[in-house]
Amino acid sequence: MPLTDVQIKALKPQEKRYLKPDGEGLNLAVSPKGRKSWVFRYRFNDKADMLTLGQYGARSGQLTIKKARMAKDNAKLLIERGVDPKPYKTELLTSDVIEAVDQKKKAERVSKVQKITFEDLYDEYCRFKTTSFGGRKPAWEYGTLKKHNERFQKYVLPMLSDRIVSDLTEDDLEQCLIVVQEHGALVSRNKIRTVFNGMFDYAKGKKYITRNIAKYISDSLFVKHQETHYKHVTTELELKGVVRAIDKMSASYEVKQCIKLGLLIFARPSEVSQLKWAHVDFDEGVISKPASEMKKDRDHVIPLSRQAKSILEDIWPLTGHTEFVFYSPYGSTGKPVSTNSLSNSLRRNGIDQIHPHGFRHTASTILNEMGFDQDAIELQLSHVIGGVRGVYNKAQKLSERSHMMQVWSDYIEKLI
């Protein structure tokens, strides 16, 4: 039954604080010293919570039964809208609580827009890009985030970190990019500009700013970056020298075997170094990598030649108890060998005419010269086949690729 003023005045203090229910979550709390306060008990996001509304009474700053029940009803309205009433204790005592709360939220948003700094926006944007939504993999993997952080900490944050985002103009971003360009870091300049565009587009969507200033950066201020390909070889004589040098190179067993496998299957270096035993199917003679772990976000099947399969069988006793085929031998890292280890090992052994990523260009060039089907080569490289052919040709060409991979491995074996 709802409480009355007569009942409330008759309530006596006890040794411990106790609650007297009024209904629908509203309670009167009586302290051991006789203080009487209104308490609203509720659930929000499946969690129990409690909000003290105010002291019982008719004097200024106190709540009568009528006011306490209005506050309780308003709190329930907010909960129905998915809003936790606790931060809006003052608004619960107004007649139009929804409008009051909306106004308060709007004021908070305006305040946040006025105060958010460039560094705060960058941190928020990074969290957004590295968050998984709906079970899909994040837009940025850890390695991507690490590279962006290195560039921003070196070039951008020293200039813009404390600047208020709403005060920035395209001129500020242009000056920052010019400094990067003057250091000769054209690749970093382009990467930073891409992040700028994403950041400020995100900020516009969040209502922190009214326009994406990065879209108005002038192209005329920047020299064009000429793309350079990874080092590779294209003739049999050059490849013979590389293959023989790799066979005799000095490196850890895991790194050397990783390089050898990379040459045979010519996948991207990161895909080889991060290969997991879960991907390897000895019975079917294939490596199957799911779309979630591929750069192009598509499943990829790699037929294994006899030589490639032998490399995996030989390393199984050493790393088969771990997640990764080429588990790093240095400490209990739980990580595979890094792609830098592959390129560094080649360089330390004087093999500087080719990069691990260059294996792909070399294999593509020579296999095309051998007369293999271009689509089969592109599928093996996990490239997207363009045009009408790409739309209609969904075949994996596994039989043809299996033959091609064996021919390629036999060719490499004869060069040693």
Secondary structure, 3 states (H helix, E strand, C coil): CCCCHHHHHHCCCCCCCEEEEEECCEEEEECCCCCEEEEEEEEECCEEEEEEEEEECCCCCCECHHHHHHHHHHHHHHHHCCCCCHHHCCHHHCCCHHHHHHHHHHHHHHHHHHHCEHHHHHHHHHHHHCCCCCCCCCCCCHHHHHHHHHHHHHHHHHHHCCCEHHHCCHHHHHHHHHHHHHCCCHHHHHHHHHHHHHHHHHHHHCCCCCCCHHHHCCHHHCCCCCCCCCCCCCCHHHHHHHHHHHHHCCCCHHHHHHHHHHHHHCCCHHHHHCCEHHHEECCCCEEEECHHHCCCCCCEEEECCHHHHHHHHHHHHHHCCCCECCECCCCCCCCECCHHHHHHHHHHCCCCCCCCCHHHHHHHHHHHHCCCCHHHHHHHCCCCCCHHHHHHCCCCCHHHHHHHHHHHHHHHHHHC
